[in-house]
Amino acid sequence: MNKNSKIGIFDSGVGGVTVLREILKVLPNEEFIYYSDSKNNPYGDKDKKELIKISDEIVQMLFRRDCKAVVIACNTASAIATSKLREKYPNKIFIAIEPAYKVVHDQNPQDVTLVMATKGTIESEKFNILYNKYNNNRTYLLSCVGLADIIEDGNKEKIEKYLEDNLKEYKGKVKNVVLGCTHYPLIKNEISKHLGNVRFFDGSYSLALHLKDILNKQGLLREEKLNNGHIEFIDSSNSKIKEERFYKILLSKEG
């Protein structure tokens, strides 16, 4: 492993592109392998043991590709698998996304907050430790079962119907919205339409800064850009549709 090795990023689909976009802002010289695990999507409905096994197989592949760090861009995988992966690979660098609930506490704790996340994230021990530590007693938790899949497919009509059915009771009640899944930033405009003037929080930018700090401390920051900052996309189902959507989102700054 050296400073010119790539950074691996994985998610259950293309949603992690929202994390990659923030990383590119602070690490423009790096090269990346992005792994979209559409074969095992959705992660939010999987049991703990299965998701840890899936995550372990992915990181092994990324390490075989000589990745100097692995970014776990899926909140569900982060919440459930990160501690086990760090135990198994103590000398490897793992940077894991988490819902930005602490940021709400630091910046806007008095207003009512809605946390939107997968069922797996909201029920996880990791999230509950975070939630109980910073809970302002003015927070709603919403398990958005199936929403990430609809966003992944890009079906605007289904997204609209889902948000209409699930957000109507919170309109006018909340001011902070924590986007606890990397897919959700892709539909900020649609969420705002149903909730009104809200402030969004997600963990992508904080993760990017943390990744840069860790690489810098270990002398692993790439000093110059090679291959024009190449991003290699891999999908576990070899889906060309996923690949096209990934690069379209990356270039268009969708959401």
C-alpha positions in Angstrom: 0.0 0.0 0.0 1.3 3.4 -0.9 0.1 7.0 -1.5 -0.6 6.3 -5.2 -2.9 3.4 -4.4 -6.6 3.9 -5.0 -9.4 4.6 -2.5 -12.2 2.1 -2.5 -15.9 3.1 -1.9 -18.8 0.8 -1.7 -22.6 1.1 -1.4 -25.6 -1.0 -2.1 -26.1 0.9 -5.4 -25.3 4.3 -6.9 -26.4 6.4 -3.9 -22.8 6.6 -2.6 -22.1 8.9 -5.4 -23.3 11.6 -3.1 -20.4 10.7 -0.8 -17.9 10.5 -3.6 -18.8 14.0 -4.8 -17.9 15.5 -1.4 -14.6 13.5 -1.3 -13.6 14.8 -4.8 -13.9 18.3 -3.5 -11.2 17.8 -0.8 -9.2 15.0 -2.5 -9.0 16.0 -6.2 -5.7 14.1 -6.8 -6.9 10.7 -5.8 -8.1 7.7 -7.8 -11.1 5.7 -6.8 -12.8 2.3 -7.2 -16.5 2.6 -6.7 -18.4 -0.6 -6.0 -22.1 -0.7 -6.5 -23.6 -3.9 -5.0 -26.8 -4.0 -6.9 -26.8 -7.8 -6.7 -27.4 -7.6 -2.9 -29.5 -4.5 -2.9 -31.3 -3.5 -0.7 -29.0 -3.6 2.4 -31.6 -2.1 4.7 -33.7 -5.3 4.8 -30.8 -7.8 5.4 -30.1 -9.3 8.8 -26.9 -8.4 10.6 -24.9 -11.6 9.9 -25.6 -11.6 6.2 -24.7 -7.9 5.8 -21.4 -8.4 7.6 -20.6 -11.3 5.3 -21.4 -9.2 2.2 -19.4 -6.3 3.4 -16.4 -8.5 4.3 -16.4 -10.0 0.8 -16.5 -6.5 -0.8 -13.6 -5.1 1.3 -11.5 -8.2 0.6 -11.9 -7.5 -3.1 -11.0 -3.9 -2.7 -7.9 -4.8 -0.7 -6.9 -7.2 -3.4 -7.0 -4.2 -5.7 -4.5 -2.5 -3.4 -6.9 0.1 -2.0 -5.2 2.2 0.7 -8.5 3.0 2.4 -12.1 1.8 2.1 -15.0 4.2 2.5 -18.3 2.5 3.6 -20.7 4.8 1.9 -23.9 2.9 2.9 -25.3 4.0 6.3 -26.8 0.6 6.9 -23.5 -1.3 6.2 -21.7 1.4 8.2 -23.9 0.9 11.2 -23.9 -2.9 11.2 -20.5 -4.0 9.7 -17.9 -1.4 10.5 -16.9 -2.6 14.0 -16.5 -6.2 12.8 -14.4 -5.1 9.8 -12.1 -3.1 12.0 -11.7 -6.0 14.3 -10.9 -8.3 11.5 -8.5 -5.9 9.7 -6.9 -3.8 12.4 -4.2 -2.4 10.1 -6.6 -1.3 7.4 -8.2 2.2 7.0 -12.0 2.2 7.2 -13.9 5.5 6.9 -17.6 5.0 7.6 -20.6 7.2 6.9 -23.1 7.9 9.7 -26.2 10.0 10.0 -25.4 13.6 10.8 -27.4 13.8 14.0 -24.5 15.2 16.0 -24.3 18.1 13.5 -27.9 19.0 14.3 -27.0 19.0 18.0 -24.0 21.3 17.2 -25.7 23.7 14.8 -29.5 23.7 15.2 -30.5 21.7 18.3 -33.7 23.7 19.2 -35.7 23.0 16.1 -37.7 19.8 15.5 -35.8 17.2 13.6 -36.8 14.4 11.3 -34.3 11.5 10.8 -34.9 9.7 7.5 -33.0 6.4 7.3 -33.4 2.7 6.5 -34.9 0.3 9.0 -31.5 -1.3 9.4 -29.8 2.0 10.3 -32.5 3.2 12.7 -32.6 -0.2 14.6 -28.8 -0.5 14.7 -26.8 -0.2 18.0 -24.4 2.3 16.4 -27.2 4.7 15.5 -29.0 4.3 18.8 -25.8 5.2 20.7 -25.5 8.4 18.6 -29.2 9.2 18.9 -29.4 8.7 22.7 -26.2 10.8 23.2 -27.5 13.8 21.3 -31.3 13.5 21.5 -33.0 16.8 21.9 -36.3 15.2 22.6 -37.7 17.0 19.6 -36.9 14.3 17.0 -39.0 12.0 14.8 -37.4 8.8 13.5 -38.7 7.6 10.1 -37.8 4.2 8.7 -38.0 4.8 5.0 -38.5 1.2 3.9 -38.0 0.8 0.2 -37.2 4.5 -0.5 -33.6 3.9 -1.4 -34.6 1.2 -4.0 -37.1 3.6 -5.7 -34.4 6.3 -5.8 -31.9 3.8 -7.2 -34.3 3.0 -10.0 -34.9 6.7 -10.7 -38.7 6.4 -11.0 -39.9 10.0 -10.3 -43.6 9.0 -10.1 -42.9 6.4 -7.4 -40.6 8.8 -5.5 -43.4 11.4 -5.5 -46.0 8.9 -4.3 -43.8 7.5 -1.6 -43.0 11.0 -0.2 -46.6 12.1 -0.4 -47.7 9.0 1.6 -44.9 9.1 4.2 -44.1 12.8 4.8 -47.5 14.4 5.0 -47.7 14.1 8.8 -44.4 16.0 9.3 -45.1 19.0 7.0 -45.0 22.2 9.0 -43.7 20.3 12.1 -40.0 19.9 11.3 -37.1 22.2 10.4 -34.2 19.9 10.4 -34.0 16.8 8.2 -31.2 14.3 8.7 -30.7 12.3 5.5 -29.5 9.0 6.9 -29.0 7.2 3.6 -26.7 8.2 0.8 -29.5 7.9 -1.7 -31.6 10.6 0.0 -29.6 13.7 -1.0 -30.5 12.9 -4.6 -34.1 13.9 -3.8 -33.6 17.0 -1.6 -35.8 19.1 -3.9 -38.6 16.5 -3.8 -38.4 16.2 0.0 -38.6 20.0 0.4 -41.7 20.1 -1.8 -43.5 17.9 0.8 -41.9 19.3 4.0 -41.5 23.0 3.2 -38.5 25.1 4.1 -36.2 22.7 5.9 -32.5 22.4 6.6 -30.8 19.3 5.4 -28.0 17.4 7.2 -25.9 14.5 5.9 -22.6 13.1 6.8 -20.8 13.2 3.5 -18.7 16.3 3.8 -17.6 15.5 7.4 -16.6 12.0 6.1 -14.6 13.5 3.3 -12.7 15.8 5.7 -12.0 12.9 8.1 -10.7 10.7 5.2 -8.3 13.5 4.1 -7.1 13.9 7.7 -6.5 10.2 8.2 -4.6 9.8 4.9 -2.5 12.9 5.6 -1.5 11.7 9.1 -0.4 8.3 7.6 1.5 9.9 4.7 -0.9 8.5 2.1 -2.1 11.6 0.4 -1.4 11.6 -3.3 0.7 14.6 -4.2 -0.3 14.9 -7.8 -3.2 13.9 -10.0 -2.7 10.8 -12.1 -4.9 9.7 -15.0 -7.0 12.7 -14.6 -8.4 11.6 -11.3 -9.7 8.3 -12.7 -12.9 6.7 -11.2 -13.4 3.1 -11.9 -17.0 1.9 -11.5 -17.9 -1.7 -10.7 -21.4 -3.1 -10.4 -21.9 -6.5 -8.8 -24.6 -7.3 -11.4 -22.6 -5.9 -14.3 -25.4 -3.5 -14.9 -24.7 -0.9 -17.7 -27.8 1.0 -16.6 -26.3 1.4 -13.1 -23.0 2.6 -14.6 -24.7 5.1 -16.9 -26.8 6.5 -14.0 -23.7 6.7 -11.7 -21.8 8.9 -14.2 -24.8 10.9 -15.0 -25.4 11.8 -11.4 -21.7 12.4 -10.8 -21.5 14.9 -13.7 -24.9 16.5 -13.3 -24.7 17.1 -9.6 -28.2 15.7 -9.3 -29.9 16.5 -6.0 
